[in-house]
Amino acid sequence: MDPLHWLDERADTRRAAGLRRELRPRAAETPAIDLASNDYLGLVRHPEVLAGAIAAVHRWGTGATGSRLVTGTTEDHARLEQELAEFVGAEAGLVFSSGYTANLGVVTALAGRGALVVSDAGSHASLVDACRLSRARVAIAAHRDPAAVDRLLAARTEERALVLTDSVFSADGDLAPLVELHRVARANGAVLVVDEAHGLGVRGRGGRGLVHELGLSGAPDLVVTATLSKSFAAQGGAVLASERVRAHLVDAARTFIFDTGLAPAAVGAARAALAVLRREPELAGRVRERAAALARIAGVGEPDSAVVPVILGDAAAAFDAAQACRGLGVEVGCFRPPTVAEGTARLRLTARADLTDAELTVIAGVLGEVLDLARERVAS
Ligand SMILES: Cc1ncc(COP(=O)(O)O)c(C=O)c1O
């Protein structure tokens, strides 16, 4: 008997529900307008960012050569950590090989058996997996609901507790009530962990993130996690926190210890992207303004971030609409269950700071046509 026969059944079920996923290798040169990537600041081909990556490869080679604790920490890793921490107003930084491993590392190292982790219902999958891996008791709080978090924290028997949330939620682009969450966490002796993957480069003065915007930077009981793969046009992740937390992660975060250090090219690219953003702080405002333009075109409410969700509801309708956009030269994201809740399948448009007015005109034509049809289909 074929021990994997059930894979075909699962595939059939997903196909019938319009939930099959496929990989579409990109060509290097494509005329398509990109509204699907997370290259929010449009820096992924910026000459200085390319030069930063190339210089790092020439200096250090193509790989980090080992785990961070052995040979995988170059002087440039240390510089990037300092620069990122300084940028967001944290005491210290620690770079991981991805935002995913940064989240796993923080939560597993700061929680563990005998702790409580309270996570927003909309937290990113990497935080969800971090909860599972932590062996802590996990409680899910309603989305953006500090009162629910307060109740869960107050009723706990565990001494230690962590509260987890995205700052900008990846599927809806909405914002976490960070001031209230921090107040509630502090009142209950808990640590707040904020994933700024979609906040850095977009929110806050010069793109310093939502934590900075709300005056929470540097709080000793707040830990920021970040990815270098979105606004910073590279790859990798970071934790930005106190020296004390950083030192603990170096000792105890398994995804830091048992993982090869971030490749030098990514370090060099991220440093260069950060330098561009520091020199051109207006990029953050520009991506927000472009997002607002996309929202007007799509007929949805004003966004709080670079993410513009266009909810269609039905998974097959969303999938077909995304395909139609692609056929007309506009690449859009398509989020379906289980990434988003049942009945909320959507197109996910992401703005870039370098979207031109001419591109917006093309987008208006394409989205106008595709969304009219999709909305009619869903309504009938
Ligand atoms: C909110 C959020 N956190 C973490 C991650 C993971 O970051 P990375 O891609 O660097 O692993 C992502 C997406 O990539 C994300 O959207």
PDBQT file of the ligand as one rigid body, heavy atoms in Angstrom, charges set to zero:
ROOT
HETATM    1  C1  LIG A 401       4.170  39.579  10.388  1.00  0.00    +0.000 C 
HETATM    2  C2  LIG A 401       5.284  38.711   9.878  1.00  0.00    +0.000 A 
HETATM    3  N1  LIG A 401       6.168  38.240  10.756  1.00  0.00    +0.000 NA
HETATM    4  C3  LIG A 401       7.181  37.454  10.367  1.00  0.00    +0.000 A 
HETATM    5  C4  LIG A 401       7.341  37.109   9.050  1.00  0.00    +0.000 A 
HETATM    6  C5  LIG A 401       8.464  36.205   8.676  1.00  0.00    +0.000 C 
HETATM    7  O1  LIG A 401       9.559  36.942   8.224  1.00  0.00    +0.000 OA
HETATM    8  P1  LIG A 401      10.603  36.271   7.239  1.00  0.00    +0.000 P 
HETATM    9  O2  LIG A 401       9.988  36.230   5.895  1.00  0.00    +0.000 OA
HETATM   10  O3  LIG A 401      11.793  37.151   7.334  1.00  0.00    +0.000 OA
HETATM   11  O4  LIG A 401      10.868  34.901   7.775  1.00  0.00    +0.000 OA
HETATM   12  C6  LIG A 401       6.444  37.605   8.092  1.00  0.00    +0.000 A 
HETATM   13  C7  LIG A 401       6.500  37.310   6.657  1.00  0.00    +0.000 C 
HETATM   14  O5  LIG A 401       7.355  36.997   5.989  1.00  0.00    +0.000 OA
HETATM   15  C8  LIG A 401       5.392  38.423   8.525  1.00  0.00    +0.000 A 
HETATM   16  O6  LIG A 401       4.497  38.898   7.649  1.00  0.00    +0.000 OA
ENDROOT
TORSDOF 0
